[in-house]
Amino acid sequence: MALLDVAIVGAGPVGATLAALAAREGLALEVFEARPAPSSDGRTLALSHASRERLAEAGAWPEAAATPITSIHVSQRGGPGRTLIEAREQGLAALGHTVPYAALEAALVQRLRGQGIPVHYAQACTSIALDDEAARLTFGSGGEVAARLLVLADGGANASKIPGIGFHEKDYAQSAVVCVVRCDRPHGGRAYERFTPRGPMALLPVEERYALVWTAAPGEAARLLALDDSRFLSDLQAAFGDRAGRFVECGPRGAFALKLRAINTPTALRTAIIGNAAQALHPIAGQGLNLGLRDAGELAAAIAATPHEELGCEPMLAAYRAARRRDAGRGVAFTDLLVSIFADGRRLPTWGRGLALAALDLFPPARRLLAERMIHGAPAP
C-alpha cells in the first residue's frame, strides 16, 4: 500500500481549498470524495472578504460569478433599533461576496486539475485505522490508502469512526426556508439581517436577486413550503417589511433543520478535522463556511512548515490545534449567542435588542470591531 503524505476526505469547498493551498512540489496529496461527481448544488454561499482573499490565494476565486456585499442592514421587526455596517467604514470595496456553490466548486475543481492533484470521486470511506505510523482508509469500492496525515473535511460523516472524538450538539428547534426572490428595485449590494419574533431573516444579494434565508419553527417552515408563490410572497412581505422593496417573484423553496454541532477536539492520532466536520453552525451570522476556510488556511500553513516525514506527528497537530482554538471556539460561541439573544425573545426583550442595535449604530468603534470579527474571525492570542 503506497503511503501518501496527505489524504483529504471531502472535496467540497473546504477540503478542495486546503488541497489547493497545501500543494507543493514533491508532496503526495490526494483527495477522496463520496459523491460520484462534482455537485449541481443550487445553494448560495456568503463569503467574507477574508475568504475571498484566501480563495484568490488558492487560485480558485470565481470572480465572474461573485456578487459583492457592500453593506449589511440589521434591524428588528416590532421594535426600535437598527444599524448599518458598511464596507467603506472598513476601508474595503466589499465586506464579502455571494457565490453560487456550483460556481465555487467548479473553480476549485479546475484549479486542482491544473495543479495535478488527484480527486477520486465515488470513494465513500467505510473504515479508518490509525496508528503511530499512518492513517489507513478503506473505501466501499474496495480500495485502500495510507497517509501520514489524514484530513476529514467531509461534513462530519467519518469523524465518529475515530476513538475519542465526540460532539456537543444543540437543536435550535428551527428550520431555515431558503429560496431566491426578486424585488421591484435594485439591491445596490446591500444585504439584510432582520430579527422577527419567529426567528431571523436574511436577504443576500445575488446577481439581480436576493437569496432568502427565513428561519421559522418546523411547523411554520412546512406551512411556508406548502404555500403557492403569491401567498408566500405576501407572507414574506408582511414578515420582512418594505426595506428592500416589494417582493415580486420567488424561486423553488427548500428547508433544512438548524442545529449546532461542535467537535470536542479538531485533532486525533495522525488526523485533523476541519470545516463542517468540526463545527456546523446556525446561519444567523454567515460564519460556518468562512470559519471552515480559516481552518483550511491554518492547516495549509502548518503543512507547508512541516517536513514530509513529520506530517501528521503530534507536534504539528498540537500547533494546529492551538492556532485554531481561539477562533473556532469564539466563532461557535458568537453564533450561538446571537441565536440566543436575537432569535429568542425570552432571553432579551425587544427593547433590549433595540438598545443593542442602536448602540452599534451610534458607536462606530464597536461596529467596526463587529465587522472585523465577522470578516477575519477572532485574532490570534
Secondary structure, DSSP 8 states (H G I E B T S, - for coil): --EEEEEEE--SHHHHHHHHHH--TT--EEEE-SSSS------EEEEEHHHHHHHHHTT---GGG-EEE-EEEEEETTS--EEEEEGGGGT-S-SEEEEEHHHHHHHHHHHHHHHT--EE-S--EEEEEE-SS-EEEEETTS-EEEEEEEEE-STTTTGGGSTT--EEEEEEEEEEEEEEEEESS--TTEEEEEEETTEEEEEEEETTEEEEEEEE-HHHHHHHHHS-HHHHHHHHHHHH-STT--EEEE---EEEEEEEEEES-SEETTEEE-GGGTEE--GGGS-HHHHHHHHHHHHHHHHHTS-GGGTT-HHHHHHHHHHHHHHHHHHHHHHHHHHHHHS-TTTS-HHHHHHHHHHHHH-HHHHHHHHHHHHH-S---
